[in-house]
């Protein structure tokens, strides 16, 4: 695990989070309860996906 991998992981994770929040803002109602649930769901999906893309596949 090099420093470049960490930077790439943060970049990929940031991109996934931005896409996830945009989709959640478009699809879900704007109440605090759905926003908290969507944040938890976005993090639960994007963190493992980013890890797999950067560290496991050697992207």
Buried (B, 14 or more C-beta within 10 A) or exposed (E): EEEEEEEBBEEBBEEBBEEBBEEBEEEEEEEEEEBEEBBEEBBEEBBEEBEEBBBEEEE
